[in-house]
Amino acid sequence: AGSRGKETGRRAGTGRFCYLCAMEIRKENMDRKPLIFITNDDGIHAKGLETLIEILRPAGRLLVVAPEKGQSGMAHAITMNRPLTLKKIADEADLTVHVCNGTPVDCVKIAFDYLLSGGEYPSLAVSGINHGSNSAINVLYSGTMGAAVEASFYGIPSIGFSILDHAEDADFTTAAHFVPRIVETVVRMQPDM
């Protein structure tokens, strides 16, 4: 379901589609919660990220890779002048959290090209919840939206969430009301999720 490699239903080494393989994979995946990738641009300790994890935890198995510090305004930047580091900071039932010293797009790339290489890809990628509006021209500068766009390059349905509040202790009550509805709509629109 939204996965690569074995998950595509292709018979190993032949390049041919195997309907029986695909049916078996779908049957296996129907018994599991979907894998959801989460990142942000406000950093691993941001209240918006904590809120997003709390909201989405019942919906699936969560893989979180977030920047170690705020990366607002990084747009689609990638790190090229220093080594990237990745550290696992939580590994619980249906929740794995990593911190990366790079940009939000680095977090997507390191998740999809390293952590998930050769395995299951997420059914959905979600970035945010950003402290500050990601609307109009701000979409072009936003690390939150840069991460969502990067995940879409991997063929993953992707969403970026934000609120119009820059406060460290922003109120996410309204976002908590709408995020599940939007996620449910996107998931429902995907035929193989």
C-alpha positions in Angstrom: 0.0 0.0 0.0 1.9 3.1 -1.2 5.1 1.1 -0.9 8.1 0.2 -3.0 10.1 -2.9 -3.7 8.4 -6.1 -2.5 5.2 -4.1 -1.8 4.6 -3.3 -5.5 3.6 -6.9 -6.3 6.5 -7.4 -8.8 8.2 -10.8 -8.8 11.8 -10.4 -7.6 14.3 -10.3 -10.4 11.7 -10.6 -13.2 10.3 -7.1 -13.5 6.9 -8.7 -14.2 3.8 -7.9 -12.2 2.6 -10.8 -10.1 -1.1 -10.6 -9.3 -0.9 -13.3 -6.6 2.0 -11.5 -5.0 0.1 -8.2 -5.0 -3.0 -9.9 -3.6 -1.0 -11.5 -0.8 0.8 -8.2 0.0 -2.6 -6.3 0.2 -4.0 -9.0 2.5 -1.0 -8.6 4.8 -1.2 -4.8 4.8 -5.0 -4.8 5.5 -4.2 -6.3 8.9 -1.8 -3.5 9.8 -2.2 0.1 10.5 -0.8 2.4 7.8 2.7 3.8 8.1 2.6 7.6 8.4 5.7 9.8 8.1 5.8 13.0 10.1 8.3 15.9 10.1 8.3 19.7 10.6 10.4 22.8 10.4 10.1 24.1 14.0 12.2 21.3 15.4 11.9 18.2 17.5 10.6 19.9 20.6 8.0 22.1 19.0 4.5 22.0 20.4 3.0 21.7 16.9 5.0 18.5 16.3 3.9 17.0 19.6 0.3 17.9 18.8 0.5 16.3 15.4 1.9 13.1 16.8 -0.8 13.0 19.5 -3.5 13.5 16.9 -2.2 10.9 14.4 -1.1 8.2 16.8 -4.4 6.4 16.7 -4.5 6.5 12.9 -1.4 4.5 12.2 2.2 3.5 12.8 4.2 6.8 13.0 7.8 7.4 11.8 8.9 10.8 12.9 12.1 12.4 11.6 12.4 16.1 12.7 15.2 18.7 12.8 17.1 19.0 16.0 16.4 22.8 16.0 14.1 25.2 14.3 14.5 25.4 10.5 11.8 27.9 9.6 12.2 29.6 6.2 14.5 26.8 4.8 12.1 26.1 2.0 13.5 23.2 -0.1 17.1 23.6 1.2 19.3 20.6 1.6 22.5 20.3 3.6 25.7 20.0 1.5 28.5 21.4 3.6 28.6 19.1 6.6 27.7 15.5 7.5 24.1 14.8 8.5 23.5 12.9 11.8 20.5 10.9 12.7 19.6 9.8 16.3 16.7 7.6 17.4 15.2 9.2 20.5 12.0 7.1 20.9 10.9 3.6 19.9 7.5 2.6 21.2 4.6 0.6 19.9 3.5 2.3 16.6 5.9 5.3 17.2 9.5 5.7 16.2 11.1 9.2 16.5 14.5 10.3 15.1 16.2 13.7 15.3 18.3 15.0 12.4 20.8 17.9 12.3 19.6 18.9 8.9 16.7 20.8 7.2 13.2 19.5 6.9 13.9 18.3 3.3 17.0 16.5 4.7 14.7 14.7 7.2 12.4 13.5 4.4 15.4 12.3 2.3 17.1 10.5 5.2 13.9 8.8 6.1 12.9 7.7 2.6 16.4 7.0 1.2 18.0 5.5 4.4 15.5 4.4 7.1 12.9 3.1 4.6 15.2 2.0 1.8 14.2 -1.4 0.5 11.2 -1.6 2.8 7.8 -0.2 3.2 7.1 3.4 2.2 4.5 5.5 4.1 0.9 5.7 3.0 0.9 9.4 4.0 3.5 12.1 4.8 2.5 15.0 7.1 4.5 18.1 7.9 3.8 20.5 10.7 1.9 21.7 12.6 3.8 24.9 11.8 3.9 27.8 14.2 3.0 30.5 11.7 0.9 30.6 8.5 2.0 28.8 5.4 -0.3 30.5 3.0 0.2 32.6 -0.2 3.8 33.5 -0.9 5.0 32.0 2.4 4.5 28.5 0.9 7.6 29.1 -1.2 9.7 29.9 1.9 8.3 27.4 4.3 10.4 24.4 5.5 7.1 22.7 6.5 5.8 22.9 2.9 9.3 22.1 1.5 9.2 18.8 3.4 5.6 18.0 2.2 6.6 18.7 -1.4 9.7 16.6 -1.1 7.7 13.6 0.2 5.3 14.1 -2.8 8.3 13.6 -5.1 8.5 10.0 -3.7 4.8 9.5 -4.8 3.5 9.8 -1.3 0.3 11.7 -0.6 1.6 14.7 1.5 0.0 17.4 3.6 1.5 20.5 5.3 -0.3 21.9 8.3 0.1 25.3 9.9 -1.6 27.8 12.2 -1.4 31.6 12.3 0.3 31.8 15.7 4.1 32.1 16.2 4.0 31.7 20.0 6.0 28.9 21.4 3.0 27.8 23.5 0.5 28.3 20.6 -3.1 27.0 20.9 -3.6 24.1 18.6 -7.2 23.4 19.5 -8.6 24.4 16.2 -5.9 22.4 14.3 -6.7 19.4 16.4 -10.3 19.6 15.2 -9.4 19.8 11.5 -6.3 17.7 11.1 -8.1 14.3 11.6 -10.8 15.3 9.1 -8.3 16.4 6.4 -6.1 13.3 6.9 -9.1 11.0 6.7 -10.2 12.6 3.5 -6.8 12.2 1.9 -6.5 8.6 3.0 -10.0 7.9 1.7 -9.0 9.3 -1.7 -6.2 6.8 -2.0 -7.4 3.6 -3.6 -4.6 1.3 -2.3 -4.2 2.6 1.3 
